[in-house]
Each structure stands twice: as structure tokens, then as C-alpha cells.
């Protein structure tokens, strides 16, 4: 495209326009109030029935540092991050030039006029907008301008990309329903942006939106919010937490929900306790104390908090006390990149704490699973009498995703083996750590009941729960705990397997990587004719399905968002060398959510199919039916 | 409240108000050193629970790690106990009591468990005023790892091998008072009468009752040069008042001369009677308490007895406005919102 400044071009009808297949990146300074404007964009596309996703790339800072928000609309339903940006909104002077330089040829750029970007590249379409002038006209009060300035770019994009203005107004009304004054101002700003674009640019962008019908009945939600609803529905009663990005919004959402829906109507009192603890050690200690007494208790944290929870997790494992722990994973050893995403805590969490320890982990991929696995975690933790981790990540937890609405839980709660009178009579005698059922899970008693008391300890104990330093007592206990972990295999959610009949290649992924795999499989097929089967892990420990899947294929690629192939390391601990020899890795650890292009290119390179970008097949993408997540 | 017990009381023995004899409050045989102050404290706890007619089924015993923290195994074998991790008992107790606020909790810690590794959790327990009895069995050293100094050791105090402590001690009572604990006491494992009265008062208090009990380590810290030895503490104990406890269920008229005693009435109607000694000490005066404890310590003495009490501050369970029933016992009908609530939440996201 040779156009440099469409403002100078005569209005012409757009031909060969790409419809419902584009990504918009909004580059702003954090603290400048762009969140509402970006939500309006996502919501309007969603309301138009177009599959959409949003990724917030923000700094660990309150105000003044660069932040980028990427919105992807895709008619095939691909919601993973797209590597290439089609349309840039450049509002940040500090990053604007670099942002423009990284664009693919043909991209469009809306920018704040004084930034004067149009001379930078001849192969882009530039749309300068005098934001200060426009905002001054609609918002006389200079102090409020910051809050409405960004809405102007919504109006400009509405015109350029054909995102219906009516839907934007609807989205804005929903967003600011309780702030009438802000709503009026933002409505004016929206209109001002639209009118300016219409009057100035005439020609629309080479990307555009058109109404579809894929989002009816669906919801837009963040994973931490979905998990909080899951905890609410799981009947959690004790919550202890310590603020940490990207986990905080889970407990904060939960606080809001509990205050609304868990106050006893008759007395006005709370059927829950939520404590902001002094640190993550105390948070998990409170969870263990509460679970020991029989409450459903949980905490939520991220990597640094997981490290601190190590000792208590070992206690929970060895003394056999339930605990539900969410890990909203972020990047890095140490403080790392607190506001970026990764799947880097798998190995350290699976084996958290000293001595021989193993912990079940659930691996949600979607909003539905953030919700349902929260409930699963409580059931499993009480059934297995051990800490259970839910391994979400920043991408899942803090970004907005489309989802089918959540179904009401039809199953009763599984409170596990809590001894009652009838069971005691059936068993005849009771020992706290006796394996009477052969599944490695003993019966426990709760305080404040008629059942016998025992002394819970992290020190050596025998089957009766008495202090013991005897080697045979210790070994018998450890062997039973290993049996219990094998029982966990039969209780955790099974993987989702899609076996393609002739595929020699298998892909394995989990968590947020799933969405890039869906798209990557289509690319592999379209660009190189490479058919792939796919297994999505939903939990650790692994079930038999994993070995069976590896057996069916010549080579298996495990795709994960960490440097050290941590999931493969866990597989290596239990798969035989013949199977492990078939396993290869595709790794992504830049802190940005993984994208399909990276997976496709890596698999093709390892397969020796260097002509990666072969002509796309005409056929529609086979996996595109997965519109809007599950 | 259940009052189920183990064996029937043996005939001819003294029974308490719920018909139990003292043996039913005992625990396992101690494995601590003969003469250890901690064993004396366990005995006082057993007596106090017997005298008060405590239902052991309604008690939780908690501890951290160390010699002190072993002791919950040596009393109240019919109560659930939790020997947790080093310095972190406060958080376990917090979770436990939030899960079931109808339980009474006795936490046993040590001076290392509280003053060193656990100082953070101790601080926040005191702040929250969690309703529990928190006992520090304070011997100024780490017994289980063979006698290293702990943070409550005094400047100039020596180890057996002659090493001199050159860092100032942490005074857990001053900290507790400053931080908002509502019952703060110091006592001595060898002062049977005072400790017994304090324990009963602490168990009757609604809020955090923090007792720092000087409890000499007969193996590693009972020598000349130690300020936590049995003889040193015995010689330097300065009771602030002659203390007795009258439980709510005993109808005893207290006879005293005008102006010689103070009475502190507790939440359950029990009374602490403080008979004046040298000075008229008012344990409800925070500033006065801090001044007296500091001054006494400055003289190398230990002010003992009830140092501070505030019967009116809200305890943590009240602050959180918990329902009357234990959270752990709530049925699913009260903890899982209805289908309509979920539908409403879904509508918000559309």
C-alpha cells in the first residue's frame, strides 16, 4: 500500500477489504484512563457478534509507563494473541516511533497529531487526530479531559473500521451506567471522534468489521472473576490472601461476591471469613488451619507467594490437610516480570516443599474451566485430604475472554472421608492414617464432633497419628501417600483428546497455550499439509490417556510457556524412556501470551519442513468451529 | 456442647462441675527433660481446665515447633491438637477459629518460635485480637537445638560455654500491649498460684490473652550468669498484685478492706481480684502498664501478673461479623447461592 496520508487522498470506495480478521493495538501511558475506551472497543465488536479477545500488556507501575492493549477480532474464532498488529492507536509519545517501526506493511496508524508519525513509513496508512483540540471542544472542564480523551479514538475507529457507533454507545452506557456525568461527556467524545474521522479521512481502513452471529448468549469475563464465581459456588467459607499481581483480582472479586450473596438474611451476619493476611505464609497457614477444622478454605497467589507457601504445603501433604491454592502464574524467578504471563511454576508447584512431596494441579484453559476447576479443586482437596493447586496464569486471569455462560453445579459437594458414627461402627476401630479402603486415603475426624480427637503433626507419625521416628512407620506412611497420589490420577479431570486418524504428529498443551494450538493446528494443515492430533492436559498427576496418546504418534510436541520444558520434566518422572524419546518441546517465554505463528514455525522447523509459509489451502480452517472458546 | 469423655471417673476422686476427674484432662507422657518449666505449665493448664470444668471437645490445642511446642501432646488428650510449623502457629489458629468460632483455643509457643521466626505472625495475631490463649514458654534459649540464644535473652546473659549475649531482648509483653492484645500477662512456671489464676482468667477472656511464662530450661539455661535460670527468675520476680480468680459459676463474696483490692470483671462474669502489694497497679491503664514493665526490666527484674487488660475491644470473630454457627458446619444450602444468583451474575457479563 502506497498511501501515506489518507487525509490528503480523495474519498474512494474500499476494495479488497479484510473483514473481521484484524488486530488493534492501543499504545498509551498507564494511568491515562484508557481501560474504559479499550473495553468499549472489545464490547462493541462482541455485541456485533464477532469473536473477539483482548490482551492487556501493562507495566508493574501505577502511572506514567507505557502500556499496550491488543484487541483481536477474528471470524474463525481464533482468540490467541496475534503476533502481527494490523491497526495501531499511538497515544504514547515515548513508544510511538518504535511501535510504528514494528508494524507489518499495510497496517493502519491512528495517532495523536503532534506526534507527527506519518513521515516514518511509506508503507502504512496514517490517520492523524488532534486529540487535545477535539477533547477541549467536548469537555470544557480541563480537569476531566483525561477521562474522556481516549474515547475519541473509539469514535475514530468506529468510523475507520466500521465498528457500529450504536454498539459503541450501548457499550459505553453499560460501562458508565452509574456515572451519568461521565457518560454524557464520553458520548460526546465518541461522536466527536467519529465525526472528525468521517469529515477528515473519508476513506475507510483496509480492515473492517461486519456483523456476525457467533456471540449470542455468550459472556465476556476475566479468569480471576470466573474463578471467584467458582469459589462462591463451591461454598468456600474461609479465604485468606495477600495482594500480589496478577492474583489479587481473584480474591477482590470474591470479596465483592461474598458481600453480596453470602450475608445471612435473617441475621445480617457473614457466612464467610475473608482475611487479608500479613504475607502468603500466613495466608496458607490460615487455609490449613481452617481446613483442619472442616471449613472449605482457599487462597490465591502467584509465583513468589507459592515459594513462600512451600513449608506449609509440605505440612498439608504430610499431615494430610486439605487446602485450595490458586497460582495465577507470572513471569520469572524472583520478582521477574510481575505483569507478564508464563506457565513457569509447574515443576516447583508439583513438588513444592522439601522431602518427598507431590501435589495435584488443575490446569484451566478457559473461563468455564476457571469456574468449574475452582469447584473441582475443593472436592479433590477434601477427597484427597491434601493441598490442590489451580494453575491459572496472568493471560487467563486478568484478560477478557468470551465464554458460554457457566452452568449451575448439579453435583453435591464432595466433602471426602470425614468419620461419622456409622462409619466408625462399620470400621470397628479408627486410626487417623490407616488405609482401610485401599485407596491410600485415610478417614479424618473433625473437632467439635463426637468422633475421637487426634494430634495433627508434621513430625513423624504412625498410622494411629502418634509421634514416631521408626523407619518402618515412616516408610509405610510414604508408600501410602504414593498410593493416594495414584488414586488422584483416577479423580482428576481427564485430558481432552482430538485424535486425527492419519496424523503422525501429536501436540500436547495445557492452560492458555490451548488457544494458540487451535490456530496453530490450522496453520500447520493449511501451510504445510501437516495433520496433527492434540491432547490438552487438564490436570497433574497424569492419567493413562497421556501414554496412550504418545503411543499413537511418531513424534509428540509439548508446547508450554516456560524455558525449561517443565511439563516434559514431570512426564519424564513417570513415563518410560521409549515414550520420552518421542517427546519434543516447543517453548515460549517472552512474557507475552503465546501466539500460533510461533508454534507453527517451531513445529515446522523441527519437522524439517522449512518451506513454512506455503500457500494456504483454500479449505476453511478445520478447527475454526471453536468460535469463542467453549 | 458435647460433654462426652473417655473412661469413667475413678470412684472417690474429686470431680469438677461437669463430673470429670483431673485425669481426664491429662495428655501423653511428657518427653521433655525432668524439671523442665514447660511441664509445670502443662500441669497448670490441666488444673485450670479441670477447675473451670472445660469441655475438652470444645478446645483446640495448637503449637509451632520447639520444646514448648511439643507440650500440647502432654495435656488434654481428648482435644484436637495441631503441632504446625516453626513460628506459624498464629496463622493456623486464626484459620481454625474462623472456621469454628465456638471453639476455645490454647496456643503454645516458645521464645524462639515467637520472638524470632514467628515474630511476624505474632505481631498480626496480637493486632487482630483473635479470641485465644497464647502462651510463650520463655526460657531465653533454643532447647531442642541444644541451647543457642533466643531473642528474649537479656544483654549480658551467658550460655553454658561462656558466650555472652550482646543484643537487647525483645519484650513480648510490651509488644503485645502496643499491638493491641487485650490480655497481657507475665508469669513464672514456678509460681503455681499466680500462673493458675492467670490461666483461668485468660481462658475466660474474650480476645487474645497473651501470657509470657518464664520457664527455665534446666538443661541449657539454668546456670550462673543466665537471667532465665530458675533461681534468677525466682529472686527477681516482682508480682504487681496478689492475684486470684473467681469463676462466674462460683458464688463467692469477696471480702476485703476498702481500697486494698481491684476487681476486673470478665466477659463471662468471672472476676479477677487483684490485691494491692507495694503499689496500686491498674492493669487497664495501657501507658502505666508499659511504663511499669519497662522500669522493672530496667532494674533487671520481671514484673509479673496481669500487666494489661481491655475487656471491651472487639475480638476478631466479632469484627468479621461471623454468623453464630461454626462456618465449618454450615450446610451447602447456606454456602452455595441459588441458581438465580448465578444467572444474575452471568447476565452482568453479557
Interface residues (C-beta under 8 A of the other chain):
Chain A: X217 X218 X219 X220 X221 X225 X229 X232 X233 X234 X235 X236 X237 X238 X240 X257 X261 X262 X264 X267 X268 X269 X270 X271 X272 X273 X274 X275 X277 X278 X279 X281 X282 X283 X284 X285 X286 X287 X288 X289 X290 X291 X292 X293 X294 X295 X296 X297 X311 X312 X315 X405 X406 X408 X409 X412 X413 X445 X446 X447 X448 X450 X453 X454 X455 X456 X457 X458 X459 X467
Chain B: X2 X4 X56 X57 X58 X60 X62 X72 X73 X77 X78 X79 X80 X81 X82 X83 X84 X85 X88 X90 X91 X92 X93 X94 X95 X96 X97 X98 X99 X100 X102 X103 X120 X121 X123 X124 X317 X320 X321 X322 X323 X324 X326 X327 X328 X329 X330 X332 X334 X335 X336 X337 X339 X341 X342 X345 X346 X349 X350
